[in-house]
Amino acid sequence: ELDRQGSLHIPDPCLSAQTFLTLLQGQIIERARLGAGPAPTNEEIEQHIDACVTFFLAAHHANCPD
């Protein structure tokens, strides 16, 4: 819908969704899942999510209103 409206450029929504989920399940989550370090704090999780969303929007050329 956002692609159709021109807010984002997402030629392959399924691939974009899969890629976004992969970003979210990045190293911070994998480390915790494998017990390779301490569980991430809520702040670390929030920072990770923010970084993933920022990256996703930049990759899809989000048109942000001024």
Backbone as CSV, one residue per row, in Angstrom:
resi,resn,N_x,N_y,N_z,CA_x,CA_y,CA_z,C_x,C_y,C_z
1,GLU,0.830,-1.194,0.000,0.000,0.000,0.000,0.876,1.259,0.000
2,LEU,1.929,1.273,0.840,2.806,2.454,0.889,3.571,2.634,-0.419
3,ASP,3.889,1.531,-1.092,4.528,1.624,-2.402,3.556,2.247,-3.397
4,ARG,2.323,1.803,-3.383,1.304,2.322,-4.293,1.063,3.812,-4.060
5,GLN,1.112,4.233,-2.799,0.903,5.640,-2.447,2.137,6.496,-2.742
6,GLY,3.279,5.861,-2.982,4.501,6.594,-3.272,5.302,6.979,-2.037
7,SER,4.883,6.511,-0.864,5.627,6.819,0.371,6.917,6.016,0.457
8,LEU,6.877,4.798,-0.041,8.047,3.918,-0.062,8.164,3.306,-1.449
9,HIS,9.363,2.856,-1.786,9.588,2.145,-3.045,9.901,0.697,-2.688
10,ILE,8.892,-0.166,-2.839,9.037,-1.578,-2.459,8.560,-2.434,-3.626
11,PRO,9.453,-2.691,-4.584,9.039,-3.466,-5.753,8.710,-4.929,-5.434
12,ASP,9.310,-5.486,-4.390,9.055,-6.885,-4.007,8.734,-6.933,-2.518
13,PRO,7.460,-6.753,-2.156,7.082,-6.692,-0.741,7.460,-7.940,0.065
14,CYS,7.326,-9.121,-0.540,7.666,-10.349,0.195,9.157,-10.381,0.529
15,LEU,9.998,-10.057,-0.434,11.439,-10.028,-0.180,11.784,-8.969,0.858
16,SER,11.155,-7.802,0.765,11.412,-6.746,1.737,11.007,-7.167,3.139
17,ALA,9.872,-7.823,3.258,9.409,-8.291,4.570,10.357,-9.340,5.137
18,GLN,10.777,-10.273,4.308,11.717,-11.303,4.757,13.043,-10.685,5.182
19,THR,13.518,-9.724,4.427,14.775,-9.055,4.745,14.668,-8.289,6.059
20,PHE,13.545,-7.613,6.262,13.329,-6.875,7.511,13.318,-7.824,8.707
21,LEU,12.643,-8.951,8.584,12.624,-9.924,9.679,14.024,-10.476,9.954
22,THR,14.800,-10.680,8.906,16.174,-11.149,9.085,17.006,-10.101,9.822
23,LEU,16.811,-8.836,9.474,17.512,-7.762,10.195,17.154,-7.783,11.675
24,LEU,15.867,-7.924,11.961,15.418,-7.929,13.358,16.019,-9.096,14.137
25,GLN,16.228,-10.215,13.465,16.777,-11.394,14.119,18.295,-11.412,14.004
26,GLY,18.886,-10.255,13.997,20.322,-10.114,13.811,21.151,-10.650,14.957
27,GLN,22.379,-10.223,14.988,23.379,-10.732,15.925,22.948,-10.603,17.379
28,ILE,22.299,-9.527,17.735,21.907,-9.323,19.128,20.941,-10.423,19.593
29,ILE,20.029,-10.816,18.722,19.063,-11.858,19.066,19.716,-13.234,18.984
30,GLU,20.517,-13.437,17.963,21.196,-14.727,17.799,22.120,-15.008,18.982
31,ARG,22.830,-13.988,19.443,23.719,-14.135,20.604,22.929,-14.608,21.826
32,ALA,21.787,-14.022,22.049,20.964,-14.408,23.195,20.394,-15.812,23.004
33,ARG,19.960,-16.118,21.806,19.383,-17.438,21.518,20.398,-18.549,21.736
34,LEU,21.655,-18.288,21.392,22.702,-19.292,21.545,23.339,-19.276,22.928
35,GLY,22.965,-18.320,23.750,23.560,-18.212,25.076,25.017,-17.805,25.021
36,ALA,25.400,-17.078,23.967,26.790,-16.689,23.761,27.154,-15.419,24.510
37,GLY,26.287,-14.954,25.335,26.541,-13.747,26.112,25.294,-13.422,26.906
38,PRO,25.350,-12.329,27.607,24.179,-11.956,28.399,23.005,-11.582,27.491
39,ALA,21.824,-11.807,28.001,20.626,-11.416,27.251,20.650,-9.902,27.046
40,PRO,20.201,-9.448,25.895,20.195,-8.004,25.651,19.225,-7.303,26.600
41,THR,19.590,-6.109,26.972,18.713,-5.309,27.816,17.569,-4.765,26.957
42,ASN,16.542,-4.282,27.603,15.434,-3.669,26.858,15.928,-2.502,26.018
43,GLU,16.863,-1.737,26.564,17.422,-0.605,25.822,18.164,-1.081,24.572
44,GLU,18.956,-2.149,24.691,19.668,-2.690,23.531,18.685,-3.196,22.478
45,ILE,17.616,-3.836,22.915,16.613,-4.334,21.980,15.953,-3.172,21.257
46,GLU,15.580,-2.138,21.995,14.951,-0.957,21.379,15.895,-0.296,20.379
47,GLN,17.175,-0.177,20.729,18.156,0.420,19.819,18.294,-0.426,18.558
48,HIS,18.287,-1.737,18.735,18.389,-2.653,17.599,17.177,-2.490,16.674
49,ILE,15.991,-2.439,17.249,14.775,-2.271,16.450,14.811,-0.936,15.718
50,ASP,15.175,0.130,16.418,15.261,1.449,15.792,16.235,1.444,14.611
51,ALA,17.377,0.802,14.794,18.375,0.732,13.722,17.832,-0.047,12.529
52,CYS,17.124,-1.135,12.780,16.551,-1.937,11.700,15.501,-1.151,10.928
53,VAL,14.633,-0.451,11.638,13.596,0.354,10.982,14.232,1.471,10.169
54,THR,15.226,2.146,10.727,15.917,3.222,10.020,16.558,2.697,8.737
55,PHE,17.219,1.554,8.835,17.868,0.943,7.674,16.825,0.570,6.613
56,PHE,15.730,-0.054,7.036,14.663,-0.461,6.129,14.087,0.743,5.390
57,LEU,13.775,1.796,6.130,13.196,2.983,5.510,14.177,3.655,4.554
58,ALA,15.451,3.707,4.924,16.463,4.290,4.038,16.607,3.456,2.759
59,ALA,16.570,2.148,2.902,16.717,1.262,1.747,15.529,1.367,0.795
60,HIS,14.391,1.766,1.327,13.177,1.855,0.515,12.798,3.307,0.228
61,HIS,13.743,4.211,0.428,13.574,5.619,0.067,12.283,6.211,0.616
62,ALA,12.143,6.163,1.915,10.945,6.722,2.559,10.859,8.212,2.283
63,ASN,9.696,8.645,1.911,9.434,10.074,1.728,8.852,10.600,3.038
64,CYS,9.673,11.299,3.800,9.248,11.801,5.102,8.695,13.211,4.927
65,PRO,7.495,13.450,5.466,6.965,14.806,5.391,7.801,15.762,6.237
66,ASP,7.923,16.992,5.795,8.705,17.997,6.535,7.972,18.481,7.748
